[in-house]
Amino acid sequence: MRYGLLHIDLKGRSVAYKQTEIPLTAKEFDIIELLALHPGQVFSKEQIYDKVWGLEAMGDASTVTEHVKKIRAKLTGTDPDTPYITTVWGVGYKWEKSAL
């Protein structure tokens, strides 16, 4: 999947910007994958938590907030001009269609 100069390799589970790999944890990649596969669709923190960690996981949706913060820092560090993940206040997060 390509979003401008950002490349998401779903099979290789990697993300690269201008062919430079961005180091991500497994959960960070899972969140990017979920959002990027559904650009423009808003997911609540609870939906993201359930899909990435599973319904039986012990934890809460605040974990999603911390992971998204780390993902944004990594993406902004390589591409400060493109907001890939945006917050829909009071609802959740979405992969920004303008990143397409």
N, C-alpha and C positions, 0 to 999 in steps of 0.2 A: 504494500500500500504506500502511495506517495502523497504527501501533503506539502507541496512546494519542494523545498530542499530536504524535508524530513522524510525518512524512509522507515517504514515499520515492516519488519520481516516476521510474519506470523509463524511460519514454520521454524525459523531459527530463533524465535523469541528474542529479537534484538531491535533496537531503535538507533538510527544513525542520522546525523545532520551533516550534510556535505561530506558524506562517506566517513565521518568520524563517529565511532560508536559512543553512545551515551550509556554509561553504566547504570543499570536499573536492577532493583531487587525483583524477585519473581512476582510479588504482589503488585509492585509498581507497574510492571509490564502488563499484568492482568487487568489493571484498571485502565491503562492506556488502550489496550486491546478492546475492552468492553465499550469504552466511549468512542473510539475511532471507528469501530464497526457500525456505529449508529450515529453518524454526525447530525448534530442539531437536536437529537432526542435528549430530553432531560431525565436524568436518573437521580432519585433521592439517595441520600447517604445510606439509608437502610437497604435500598435495592442494590446498591454497589456492594455493600458489606455482604449481603446474602449471596450474591452471584460470585464474588471473589473468594470469600472465606467459607461460604456454605451455611446452610440453615442451622446446623448443629454447632457452629463455632461458638466459643465462649469469649465474648467481647461485646463492643458496641460500635455504633456508627461514628463515634468521635475518632476512631482509628482511621477511618476514611479521610477525614479532614487532614490529619497529619501526613498521610501518604500523598494526598493531592498537593499539599504544600511542598513536599520534597520533590515530587514530579515537576511541579511548576518551576522550582528553583533550578533543576537540572535542565529543563527545556529553555528557560530564560537565559541561563548561562551560555547556551550555544546559539540561541536565536531570540534576542531580546525584543524584537519587533513584532513577533507573531504570538498572539494569545491563543494557544491551542485548546486549553481547558478553561472554560469560563464558569463562573458561579451564577446560578439563577437564585437570587436571594429568597430564602424561605422555602426553596424547593430542593435544589441539589446542584449537580454539575452536568455540563454537556461539552462535547467536542465541538469546537467552533467551526461552523461551515465555511467561514471566511478563510480558514486554514487550508481549505481545499484549493 
